[in-house]
Amino acid sequence: MNKVYKNAEEAIADIQDGVTIMLGGFGLCGIPENCINALVRKGVKNLTCISNNAGVDDFGIGLMLQTRQVKKMISSYVGENAEFERQLLSGELEVELIPQGTLAERCRAAGAGIPAFYTPAGVGTEVAEGKETRVFNGKTYLLEHGFDAEYAIVKAWKGDRYGNLMFKDTARNFNTVMATGGKITIAEVEELVELGELNPNDIHVPGIYVHRIFQGKDYEKRIEQRTVRQRP
């Protein structure tokens, strides 16, 4: 029942070329920094990465784009990464852009065992190309499928050795739904606590969904764009 790993290198050691990985975070908030850096050092390639965004040029998933480890990005927003744009326009990178709500629901569906669902998001746009549609009560819906990812990698504030997780504020973002959706879920946490220290009412992801957990280190917690009010 002890799911604790020593570090990121041990936790991601069996990730091989060509797998699909869900990576938590929104912008640079709540991203699994340690695991991303370990994947870069490991050098796995031809990855399909499911993430709200692709990081920035020198941080987050952007590091894996620099080293050409990502074959396909499935994302909602990618506007902060110049290297991503270059690879997309040159045809080096396959990209599937998804409405943000649909991305979240496809993650949640994976965790709930729902193979597919209908949504109105994207009807009449490029998002609908090649997808089955159906009319309910006079309104057209698209058929979308739950993700099928070998791994989900998330970052939490606190966790215990059974894998119960707590997130802090907006860093919860996509981490919770992705944590439930991977065949193997790896969680890196800022604080690894003893059993019983987490109030059951405060647990956001039950340990049943988490297979590996370790205490991360040296978090930078960068901000994509810092905007402040101009002083008089």
C-alpha positions as CSV (number, residue, x, y, z in Angstrom):
1,M,0.0,0.0,0.0
2,N,3.0,2.3,0.3
3,K,3.2,4.2,-2.9
4,V,6.1,6.5,-2.0
5,Y,9.0,6.8,-4.5
6,K,12.3,8.4,-3.8
7,N,12.2,11.1,-6.5
8,A,10.9,12.0,-10.0
9,E,13.5,9.8,-11.8
10,E,12.2,6.7,-10.0
11,A,8.6,7.6,-10.4
12,I,8.8,8.0,-14.2
13,A,11.5,5.3,-14.8
14,D,9.2,3.0,-16.8
15,I,7.8,5.7,-19.2
16,Q,8.8,4.7,-22.7
17,D,8.8,6.3,-26.1
18,G,5.4,6.8,-27.8
19,V,3.1,6.9,-24.8
20,T,0.3,9.3,-24.0
21,I,0.7,11.4,-20.9
22,M,-1.8,13.8,-19.2
23,L,0.0,16.6,-17.5
24,G,-1.7,18.8,-14.9
25,G,-1.4,22.5,-14.6
26,F,-2.9,25.7,-16.0
27,G,-0.4,28.0,-17.6
28,L,2.6,27.5,-15.3
29,C,0.4,27.1,-12.2
30,G,0.4,23.7,-10.7
31,I,2.6,22.0,-13.3
32,P,4.6,18.9,-12.3
33,E,8.0,20.6,-12.6
34,N,10.1,17.8,-11.2
35,C,8.6,15.1,-13.5
36,I,8.8,17.3,-16.6
37,N,12.5,17.9,-15.9
38,A,13.0,14.1,-15.3
39,L,11.4,13.3,-18.6
40,V,13.7,15.8,-20.3
41,R,16.7,14.1,-18.7
42,K,15.4,10.6,-19.6
43,G,15.0,11.6,-23.2
44,V,11.9,9.7,-24.0
45,K,10.4,10.8,-27.4
46,N,7.4,10.6,-29.7
47,L,5.2,11.5,-26.7
48,T,1.5,12.6,-27.0
49,C,1.0,15.2,-24.3
50,I,-2.4,16.2,-23.0
51,S,-2.3,19.5,-21.2
52,N,-4.2,22.7,-21.0
53,N,-1.2,24.5,-22.6
54,A,2.3,23.8,-23.7
55,G,4.2,25.8,-21.1
56,V,6.6,28.6,-22.2
57,D,9.8,28.3,-24.3
58,D,12.1,27.6,-21.4
59,F,9.9,26.1,-18.8
60,G,7.3,23.4,-18.3
61,I,6.3,21.3,-21.4
62,G,8.2,23.9,-23.4
63,L,11.4,22.2,-22.3
64,M,10.2,18.9,-24.0
65,L,9.3,20.8,-27.1
66,Q,12.8,22.2,-27.3
67,T,14.3,18.7,-27.2
68,R,11.8,17.4,-29.8
69,Q,10.3,14.9,-27.4
70,V,6.7,15.7,-28.2
71,K,5.1,14.2,-31.3
72,K,1.6,15.5,-30.6
73,M,0.0,18.2,-28.3
74,I,-3.6,18.0,-27.3
75,S,-4.3,21.4,-25.7
76,S,-6.7,24.2,-25.2
77,Y,-4.4,27.2,-25.2
78,V,-0.9,27.5,-26.6
79,G,-0.3,31.2,-27.1
80,E,2.8,31.7,-24.9
81,N,5.2,29.4,-26.6
82,A,7.1,30.6,-29.7
83,E,8.8,27.2,-30.3
84,F,5.4,25.6,-30.2
85,E,4.2,28.0,-32.9
86,R,7.3,27.4,-35.0
87,Q,6.9,23.6,-34.9
88,L,3.2,23.8,-35.6
89,L,3.7,26.0,-38.7
90,S,6.6,24.0,-40.0
91,G,4.6,20.7,-39.7
92,E,7.0,19.2,-37.1
93,L,4.3,19.0,-34.4
94,E,0.8,17.5,-34.6
95,V,-1.7,19.6,-32.7
96,E,-5.2,19.0,-31.6
97,L,-6.8,22.1,-30.2
98,I,-9.9,21.5,-28.0
99,P,-12.3,23.9,-26.3
100,Q,-11.3,24.1,-22.6
101,G,-14.5,22.7,-21.2
102,T,-14.3,19.8,-23.6
103,L,-10.7,19.1,-22.6
104,A,-11.7,19.0,-18.9
105,E,-14.7,16.8,-19.6
106,R,-12.6,14.3,-21.7
107,C,-10.2,14.1,-18.7
108,R,-13.1,13.6,-16.3
109,A,-14.8,11.0,-18.6
110,A,-11.5,9.0,-18.6
111,G,-11.6,8.8,-14.8
112,A,-15.3,8.0,-14.6
113,G,-15.2,5.2,-17.1
114,I,-17.3,7.1,-19.7
115,P,-16.1,6.2,-23.2
116,A,-17.8,9.1,-24.9
117,F,-20.3,12.0,-24.5
118,Y,-22.1,14.7,-26.4
119,T,-21.3,18.4,-26.2
120,P,-22.5,21.5,-28.1
121,A,-19.0,23.1,-27.9
122,G,-17.4,23.4,-31.3
123,V,-20.5,22.7,-33.4
124,G,-20.1,24.6,-36.7
125,T,-16.4,25.1,-36.3
126,E,-13.2,23.3,-37.3
127,V,-13.5,21.4,-34.0
128,A,-16.4,19.5,-35.5
129,E,-14.6,18.2,-38.6
130,G,-14.8,14.5,-38.9
131,K,-16.8,14.0,-35.7
132,E,-20.2,12.4,-35.3
133,T,-23.1,14.8,-34.5
134,R,-26.5,14.2,-33.1
135,V,-29.5,16.4,-32.5
136,F,-31.2,16.5,-29.0
137,N,-34.2,18.7,-28.5
138,G,-33.5,20.6,-31.7
139,K,-29.8,21.4,-30.8
140,T,-26.8,19.8,-32.5
141,Y,-24.1,18.1,-30.4
142,L,-20.7,16.6,-31.1
143,L,-19.6,13.2,-30.0
144,E,-16.3,13.5,-28.0
145,H,-14.3,10.6,-26.5
146,G,-12.8,10.2,-23.1
147,F,-9.0,10.2,-23.1
148,D,-7.0,7.0,-23.1
149,A,-3.7,7.9,-21.5
150,E,-1.1,5.5,-20.1
151,Y,0.1,8.0,-17.5
152,A,-1.3,11.1,-15.7
153,I,1.3,13.3,-14.0
154,V,0.1,15.8,-11.5
155,K,1.4,18.2,-8.9
156,A,-0.3,18.7,-5.5
157,W,0.3,20.7,-2.4
158,K,0.1,17.9,0.1
159,G,-0.2,14.1,-0.1
160,D,0.3,11.1,2.1
161,R,1.9,7.7,1.4
162,Y,-1.5,6.2,0.4
163,G,-1.7,8.8,-2.4
164,N,-4.5,11.1,-1.0
165,L,-4.0,14.6,-2.4
166,M,-4.8,18.1,-1.5
167,F,-4.3,21.1,-3.9
168,K,-3.9,24.7,-3.0
169,D,-6.1,27.4,-4.5
170,T,-5.9,27.7,-8.3
171,A,-3.2,25.1,-8.5
172,R,-6.0,22.5,-8.4
173,N,-7.0,23.4,-12.0
174,F,-6.7,20.4,-14.3
175,N,-4.8,18.3,-11.8
176,T,-7.8,16.8,-10.1
177,V,-9.6,15.5,-13.2
178,M,-6.3,14.3,-14.7
179,A,-5.3,12.5,-11.5
180,T,-8.4,10.2,-11.9
181,G,-7.9,9.6,-15.6
182,G,-4.5,8.0,-16.1
183,K,-3.9,4.2,-16.1
184,I,-0.9,5.1,-13.9
185,T,-1.1,8.3,-12.0
186,I,2.1,9.9,-10.6
187,A,1.8,12.7,-8.1
188,E,4.6,15.0,-7.0
189,V,3.8,17.0,-3.8
190,E,5.3,19.9,-2.0
191,E,4.7,18.2,1.4
192,L,4.6,14.5,1.9
193,V,2.8,14.0,5.2
194,E,2.0,11.0,7.5
195,L,-1.2,9.1,7.3
196,G,-4.0,10.8,9.3
197,E,-2.6,14.3,8.9
198,L,-4.9,15.2,6.0
199,N,-8.5,16.0,7.0
200,P,-10.7,13.6,5.0
201,N,-13.0,16.6,4.2
202,D,-10.1,18.4,2.6
203,I,-8.9,15.7,0.3
204,H,-9.5,16.6,-3.3
205,V,-8.2,13.3,-4.9
206,P,-8.6,10.0,-3.0
207,G,-5.5,7.8,-3.0
208,I,-7.3,5.0,-4.9
209,Y,-6.6,7.0,-8.1
210,V,-2.9,7.6,-7.3
211,H,-0.3,4.9,-7.9
212,R,3.0,6.7,-7.2
213,I,3.8,9.7,-5.1
214,F,7.0,11.5,-4.1
215,Q,8.0,14.8,-2.5
216,G,9.3,17.3,-5.0
217,K,11.9,19.9,-4.5
218,D,13.2,23.2,-5.9
219,Y,9.9,24.5,-7.2
220,E,10.2,27.7,-9.1
221,K,6.5,28.4,-9.5
222,R,7.0,30.8,-12.4
223,I,4.3,33.2,-13.6
224,E,3.8,33.3,-17.4
225,Q,3.1,37.0,-17.5
226,R,3.3,39.2,-14.5
227,T,1.0,42.2,-14.9
228,V,0.9,45.0,-12.3
229,R,-0.9,48.3,-12.0
230,Q,1.2,51.3,-13.0
231,R,1.9,53.6,-10.1
232,P,1.3,57.3,-10.5
